[in-house]
Every structure is written in C-alpha cells, then in structure tokens.
Amino acid sequence: MNANSSLAPTDPEFDYIIVGAGSAGCVLANRLSASGKHSVLLLEAGPKDSNIWIHVPLGYGKLFKEKSVNWMYQTEPEPELKGRQVFQPRGKTLGGSSSINGLLYVRGQHEDYDRWRQHGNAGWAYDDVLPYFKKAENQTRGADQYHGSGGPLPVSNMVVTDPLSKAFMDAAVEIGLPYNPDFNGATQEGVGLFQTTTRNGRRASTAVAYLGPAKARSNLKIETDALGQRVLFEGRRAVGVEYRQGATVRRARARKEVVLSSGAYNSPQLLQLSGVGPADLLRKHGIDVVLDAQGVGHDLQDHMQVRIVMRCSQKITLNDTVNNPFRRTLAGARYALFRKGWLTIAAGTAGAFFKTNPRLASPDIQVHFLPFSTDKMGERLHDFSGFTASVCQLRPESRGSLRIKSADPTVPPEIRINYMSTETDRTTNVEGIKILRKILHAPALKPFVISEYDPGAKVSTDAEILDYCRERGSTIYHPTSTCRMGNDALAVVDQRLKVRGLEGLRIVDGSIMPDLVSGNTNAPIIMIAEKASDMILEDAR
C-alpha cells in the first residue's frame, strides 16, 4: 500500500509528528512547540504516567515487570550466556524509560564523544555536546565549567548516605582508586556518589521535566495509547504516520518532518514495518520496500552487568527494612511526610569507574553499589541482610541486531545482543570481577561483611569467574546504535540525524549513537534531543 492512498484530506495536519514520548520525545515536544510557531503531535504507545510508583524513586523495582508501563522484551537465546534469554525492560508510558529507569545521571567520558567525531560525525565531539548537557541541567551544585543551572532537568545529589555506601567508597580508595566528587566533570575515573534525576525526593522523568511545562500549549497535541504502525511515504518523502488507538486506526500528516523517538528497539522496528530496512527481511514479511537500508537494526549494543552479593553483618540494609513490617511502615511514612529515606534511593548509591588494564586510556568498568540484595533484579529482596555491587563493561565489542518477526506492529521484534561474543569482552568482565572483589574484601568493608554470598568462594579461577558471568550476566538496560549515525554504508542517519536516502524523516533517540557511551544512557539521550531540537528548528527557517 502506498501513502497516496492512505492519507485523506480530512486527516489532521501538523508541522512535526514525534513518535515516542520517552527520554528524547518529551524533550523534542517541549523544544519544538516552545515558540508557538510550529504545531506538534506527540504519539506515545503507552498510557499517561499516572502510576504512583513512577514518581517514587525506589519505585523502579515495582515497575520492572509492570506490563502496563513496560514493553518487557526478551532477547533470543544468547549463545555466550548458556542459551539464556535476557529480559529487556523498556518504558511504555509518558517519559518512556526515564519513567522506569534507575534515575542515575551519568554522561559518559569526554573521549566517547570525541570518538564519535573521529568516526566522521562532525558536530558531535565533547566540546560540541557539552553546551547541550549544560542547557538541559538544573544542577543542584550550581553552574560551572561542566554543568548548567536553570535547565528543565533536575540533577540532584544522592539523599541517602548510608554507612555501607560510605564504607564501599572508603574500600575503593584503600585499593588505590581516587575519590571523585563528580563523574560528569573533568574526569570519570574514581569512586564517589552518583547524582540522580530527582527533585525533592521525586523522580524527574522527561515527562515531568520537559512535557509537564509544555502540556498546556495549544500547538502541542499529546496522544497516549497510540501505537505507531508505520511511517507513510510519498515516494521517498515521509509525509505522515499511521497509528492505532484501541481498535481505531488513525493517520496524521506532517508538513515538515516525522521524527522517530521510539528507542533502540522500537525505532528500527517501526522503520522496518514502514518499508525501510534490509530488503530481504521486508519482502519476507510482505512489506513493500521504500528503501533497502541494510543498517536498520544493525549494530545493536548493550551494557551487561554481573553482580556480586555480600551477606551483611549488620541489619542496616534495605532488605532489613522491607522484610520488617514495622520498619517498612516507618519508611513509607517518612517518605510520605518528608520525601526522605529508603524510598528515595536510585539504582546505585555509590559508584566507581576503573581500568582493568593500566595501559587503557580511560576506565572500561563501571560499578554500581546497592545497599540491598536479590537473586534477580525486580524480584523480592533476600530474607537476610545483604548488599550488592555489579561490574558493567563500558565499551563492549559485541554487536547484535534487531529484526521484525512479523508485519504486525504488536509482535515483539527479534532481539539478538550477542553478549560476550569477543575475547576482549570476556576478559574485561573477568578482570572487572577480580578488581571488584578486592574492593569488597578491603579493610573498610570488613566490619560489615559476613561472607560473599554470590558467587562465593566456590568461584575463584578465571575459568570459574567466566562461567559465572555466562550463568548470571544480565543487561544494565542501555541498548543503543540500531539506527547508527555515520557516513559508511550501514549508517542509518547523517550528522543532522536525517535518515540517509529519505526526506522528511529523522531519528532522535539512543538508536543513533555511533557506539555506546561509557556510562548510563539517559543523560546522553536527553543531550541528543536538545541538540536535535536546535538542528530541526534551524532547518525549518
């Protein structure tokens, strides 16, 4: 079916249609509608962000497997992880994954963005993107060389300073890591407390920070429960979007541009459903080929984490509060009254960045420290006092893919990440575990440790550690690069995030990253959307 027969004169018309109201889409909706000169339609497949647990920082644990606000994807069986499928939570509500994530604000290393520029992406070096990080920020600590104040996004200091997090930082210093008060400042290496996207003890998703102030604008229309089915084309120009609300199929025309902001899984899926992708795949599912773009869904990357759980000798962990009805009620009351206490903690209190090899130019491992423990993230906490620290390889070499399984947009795509498929990835994880163990067994933590619960003393050799990584490795929720920016044959978008070979279509989300950043992905995605907003408005003149 071609677009000429799909759009009717009665279909509503907007200057811009944004598909996906997540970390990027909410930023775009705010910035593109701010002047009042442009009409904007924002489509979100999920519901409004009215679930109470979205707004409570610790609520991410409740949303981990909450189908109403989470796509709850699974990978295909992972060859290097003993054929296990790895759960992939992604946000499906206003704010997208910024409404269900772990709230950490970590930009990555200066070198990450300089590497993007070295790949030929002009305008994306660290000095080019820093102004957009600063523009977004309302930094608790105030403005300086690396930070901004007065922006829409609150960036706050960690409220909880529990004795375990402090002991972890002291232990890391004991084994030779420097103390680092700001992972987003001059350098990333070291140990310190994470900053979070919170304001006064509540989550500041992009729906809260960016969409909230823009909702009342007459030139911005927000549609929830609106699943994008396909981009509509006239020739090779994107002219609109077809979407489903309940049983009703609707269409809208875009005068200027269609912008996909559906994330590293849903943006390439929607492109493929629309006839943009590997031609053989599209024909297999009976989809007319608009553009044979082999790179769509190619180069999927993600951060893997491997966790170590320690038995704590003192009843000072979140486990002890959650498993005690009186303490649990007290914690709830404290949060309700003062927005303080356990319910304000993010998915990591303290963190560390270190090199597994001194010859490396910058850290290749990130550690998340958590004052609680569980067998699997999102499941009930252990009935003993416990705490957790995980290693995350920052720059994996492994590459995967995303491919549709059907022409039906409600069928989840085939996700292959190929975790630990290179020797570097396997070695880095093993060495990372060995260094993390040194921290966890350093003198500062000794008063708090009974023993290592998982993997425990039974796992000691490199081969045993590697086997443990295969057995227990899971995602840390940072998929990227499936619509990669670049100049080579497989690059999907150019430096201005326009889809190569097409007109009137851009992609603005984590899928455009040339490769993974060395940190969490929410802050960089917000930066990408800030920068893209300027480019879109410049091109509209």
N, C-alpha and C positions, 0 to 999 in steps of 0.2 A: 504494500500500500504506500502511495506517495503522499507527501504533505499537502499537495494542492487539493486533494480530495478530502483531507482531514479537517483543515481549519475552515470554519464558516464565518461569514461576515458578522454574525451575531456573537462570536466568541470574544470574550473580554481581551483588551489590549493593554499592555504595559510596556514601559521603556525597557525594564530589566525583569527577567524571571530568574530567581535563585532557587535551585533545587537542593534542599537540605538546610535545616536551621540548626547546625551544630557549631563547633568551635569557630569555624570560618564563616558560615552562612549568616549568623547573627551579627557579626562584625560588618559584613557587607551590607546587610539590610539597613543597619544604622547609618553607615557612611554614605551609601548611595542615595538614601532618602533625605539626608540632613539638609540639603539646600532648598528642598521643596520643589526643585525644577524637574525632577525625574519621578515617574511612577514606578513602584517596585512591587512585585508579587513574590512572596516568600512561601515556599512549599515545604512542609515537614510531614514525613510519613507517620510519625508517632503522635502522641497526644500532647496537650499542654503540660507544662512542668509543675503540675499541681500535687504530685505525690510528695507527702511531707518529708520523706526520707531523702529526697533530692537536696533539700535545703539544710539538712543536718550533716556536718562534715563526716562523721563516722557512718552515716547512712549508706556510704558506698558498699558496705558489707551486706546490707539488706537488698541492694539493687543489683547485686552481682548476677543473680539468676531470676530477676523480676521481668517476666516476658512482656509486660505492658510497656516498659520503657527501655528494652534491651533486645537487640537483634539475636543475641545468643547463638552466634555462629559456631561451627566446629570446623577444624581442618580435616582434610583427608588423612588417612593413617600416615604418620610421619616415619619414614624409613629409618632415620638415625635415632629415633626415640622409641624403639622397640615396637613400631607399628601403632603407637598410641594416637588417638585423635586428641587435639589440643583445643580446649574451649576458648572461644574468642568473643568476649563480651564487647558490644559496641552500643553506644547510646542511641535510642529511638524515641526522642522527645525534644521539645524546645531546649536548646543548649547542647543537644547531641551528647557526645562522650564527655563534654565539660560538665554535664549534669550528673554523671555517674562515676567519674574518674576519681583518682586518689588525691586530687587537689594540689599536687606538687607543682611549683613554679621553677622549672629548670630549663634554661635556654639551650644548653649545649656549649661547645667550645668555640672560641673565635675561629679556630682552624677549620671547623666544619664548614662554615660559610665561605671562607677563603678557598676551600677545596671545591665548593660549588662553582665559584668563579673560575677556578683553574680548569674545570670541565668545559669552560666556554660560556658560562651563564653570566653575561655582563650585567652588572647592577645588583648582584647577589652576594658580594663579598661582605665580610663582617662590618666594615665601615659603612657599607651601603644599607645594611639591615638594622644596625644599631638604632638609628633615629626612629624606626618603626616600633622596636621593642619599647623605647622610651615613650613614644607617643601613646602607646596602649596603657602604660602603667600609671597607677596611683600608688606609688611606693610608700609604705609606712615610714621608711627611714628617710624619706625626702629625696629630692633630685640631686644627682651628682653626675660625674663623667659617664657612668654606665646606666643610670636609672632616671626615670621620669616621675613627676607627680602631677596630679590633676587629670590624668587619663581615665578612661572608663573602668579599667580592670584593677580592682584592689589586690595588692600584693602585700601580704602581712607576715610578720614574724610568727614562728611557732608559739602557741599559747602554753602548751603543756611542756614543762621542763621536768620530767620525771627523773628519779635517780638512776634508772637503768640507761636512759639516753645519755646522761652526763657521763656515766661510767664507760659507756661504749666509746664516746669521744676521747676520754682520757686514755683508754686502752689503745686506740688507734695512734694517738700521739706517742705512747710508750713504744710502739713498734716502728716509729720513725716517720709517720705521716704528719705534715704540718697542720696546725689548726687553721681553718679557712672560714672567716665570718660571712663570706658572700660567694657562693658557687657561680653567680652570674656577673661577677666583677672582672678584675684584671686577669685572674687565672682560676681554673676549676679545681686543680689538684688539692687534696687535703680532706679534712674531716670537719663537719660542722652541723648546724641545724638547717633543715630545709625551710624555705619560705613557701607560703601557700596562697592560693586564690580564694581567700576568705575575707569577709568584712564583719567585724563584731561577732565572731563565733558562728557565722553562717556561710554556706557555700556561695561563692560569686561565680556562677557559670556565665557563659557569654549571653545566655538568655536573660539573666539578671542584670549583668553589667552593661550590655550593649542593646539588647532588644527592649528591655524594660523602659528605658528613657525614650525609645522611638515608637512604641506601640500606638500611641495616640495620634500619630501623624496621618493626615488624610490621604497622603500619597503612598502609604505603605499598607499593603493588604497581606495579612498572615493567614494561611490556610493550614490547619493541622489535620491529622489523619488523612493526609493527601499523598498517596504513593505515586511517585513518578514512574510512568510506564515506558515512555520513550520521548526523546527529543524529536521534534518534527522539522523536516528539511524541505526546502525548495531548491533542487539541485544540490549544491554543496554548502548552502547557507542555512544555518539554524534559524527557524522563524517562530518556534513556539514549543510548547510542552504539552503532552497528554498525560493526565494523572487520574487516579481513581480515588474517590471518596465514598466509602461504603460500597454500594452496588452501582454507583453512578460514575461514568467515565466523563471527564471534563477536559476541555482544551483551552489554552490561553496563548495569545500571540505576543511575541517580543519584538518591539520596534527596533531596539538597538542590539541587545545581546541576551543569550541564555548563559547562565553561569552555573556550573555543576559544583556543589559544595557538599557532596554526599559521603565523602571519606574514602579511604584507601580501598574499601570493599565495594561500596555502593556506586561510586562514580564510574569505575571501569565497567561494572555490571550494567549500569544504565547506558553507557556508550555502546556496549556490545548489543544490548537489546534494541538500540536505535540504529543498528547497521554500521557502527564504527568499531572496527576491531579486526582480528585475524579472519580473513575471508572464508577460510575452510570451516572455521568454527561457526560462523554466522550461517553459512549455507546449510550446515549440518542440522541447524535448528529452524530452517525455513525462513531466515531473516534476510531481506533484501540488503545487499551491500551498498552502503553510501560511500564508505571509504575503507579500503583494505589497509588497516593500521595494525601491523603485527605487534607493536609495542604496547597496545592497550591491554592491561592486565599482566604485563611482563614485569620482571624485576622486583616482585614483592619482597619486602624486607621487614623484619620484626626483631625486637629485643627479646631474648629468652632470659628467664631468671631461674636460678637454682637456690633453694632455701636451706638454711641450717637452723634447726630448732634446739634451744637450750632449756633445760629444766632449771627454774629459778629457785633459790634457797629461801626467798622471802615472798610473802603474799602482797606483792606490790605491782602485779601485772594486771592488765585488763581482764585476763582470764578470771582472776580472783574476784573482780567486781561483777562481771557478767554472771558468774556461777553462784553468786551470793545474793539472794532476793533483797535483803536489806540494803546492801551496798549498791545494788543495781538501781533500786528505787531512789536512793540518795543521789546517785549520779544523774539520773533523769531529772530530778528536782533541781539540782544545781545548774544543769544546762537550761532548763525551762526558765529559771529565775535570773540567772546571771550570764548565760551563754559561755560557761566555762566548764573545765573538767574533761573527762574522758571523751565525751561526745564531740569534742572539737578536734580530735586528732585526725591527721591525714594518713595516707598510706605510706608512712615513713615519717619518723620524727627527726632522728639524726641520719646523716648520710655520709658517704665517703667516696672519693674518686682516687684511684691509684693505678699505677702501671704494673703489669705483670712481668715486664722486662725493662730493665733500666735503659736499654737502647731506644725505647719508644720516645717519640717527641711529646706525647701527651697521654693522659690516663686512658686506659682501654677497659676499665671495670668501674661500674657504679655499684655501691652498696646501699640498700635500703634497710634501716633498722626499725623494728616494730616491737613495742612493749607488750605483745601478745603472741599467741601461737595457735596453730590449727593444722590439721592434716592437709586440707585443701582450702585455698582462698575462697571465701564465700560460704564456707561450712562452719558448723559450731566450733567454738573455741575448746581447746583441751581442758579437761577437768583438773589439771594440775597447774601450778604456777609456771608460766613459760614465756619465752621471748624468742624473736626471730630476726635473722639477718639474711639477706639474699645477695648473690652476685648477679650482675647483669653485664654481659659483654656489650660494649658500647658500639663497636663498628663491625658487626658480623659480615663475613664474606658470603655467606649462604644467600641464595636467591631463589624465590619461588614464583608462583603465578596465581592469577585469579581468572577463571573461565566460567561463563554461564553454563548451567546444566540443562536449561530449557528456555524457550521463548516466553515463558510465563514469568512475569516480574516477581511473583510471590515465592518462587522456588529459590532457596538459598544457593549461592554460587559455589563452585568447586574451589576450595582454598588450599593451596599447597605452599608451605613456607620453607620446607627442607631445612629445618633447624640442624645445626652442627654437621653440615654436609661437607665442610672443608677441614683440613688438618689444623689450620690456624684457629678456627672456631672451637674445635675440640680441645686443643692445647690451652687456649685462653681461659676456658671455663675451668679446667682442672687447676691451672695455676691460680686463678682467682679464688677458688675454694680454699686452696692451701694458705693463701695470704689472709683470707677472712678468718680462717681457723686460728691463725696467730693472734689476731685481734681479740677473738672471743675467749682465748685462753691466756690473755695478758693479765698482769697483776691487778690492774684496776677493776676488772670484772670478776676476779676470783671470789670476793665476798658474796657475789650474787649467783654463783654457778654451782649447781649440784653435779651436773654432767651434761654432755652433749646427747640429746635425745635422738636426733635425726640428722645425719645418717648414723652417728655414734661411732664408737671405737672399732666396730667391725669393718669399717671402711677406712683404709689408710693408704694403700698404694695408689699410684697414678691410675692404674688399670681399674681399681675398685672405685675410685672417685669418678672416672669417666663413665663407668657403668651406672653409678648413682645419678649422674647428670642425665643419662639416657632414660633412666627409670622415673625421675622426678622433675626434670626440666619442664617449664611451662612458660607461657607468654607473660610479658610485663606490659602488654596492651599498647604497643606502639607500631602498628602496621603502617607502612608508607610505600611510596615510589612506584605505584602501579600505573600512574599516568605521568611518568617522569619528564622533567624539564631538561632540555638539551638540544644539541644540534645534529646528533647522529641519527641513523635510520630508524632506530627503535624509540627515539624520544617522541613523546606524545604532544607536549606543549612547548612553545618557544619561551624566550625570556620574559615576555609580557603575558604569559600563561594562556595565550591563544592556542587552540588546538590546531596543530600543523595540518595543512591541506584542506581546512574548512574555514568558513566565515561565520561571524556572529556567535561563536561558541568559545567560552573559556572554562578552565577548571581552576578552582581556588580551594585547596584543602591539602591535607598531608600526602595525598597521592602524587603531588607534583615534585616532592623532594627528590633531588638527583640521587641522594643516598641518605641514610639515617643520620640524624644528629646524635651527638654524644651526650644524651640526657633524655628528659621526658619531652613528649611531643606537643603538648597543649600550647605552651608559650610560643614555640616557633610557628604553629599553625595560625595563631592569632596574629603574629607578626606578618605572615604571608598574606593574610586577608587585609590587614591595614595597608600593606604595600600595593596589593592588587586593587584596592579601592581607589587609590590615587591614580593608578595606571588606567583604570576603566574610565574615571572621570576626565582624565587628560585626553583620552581617545574620543570622548564624546563631544569635545569642543569643536 
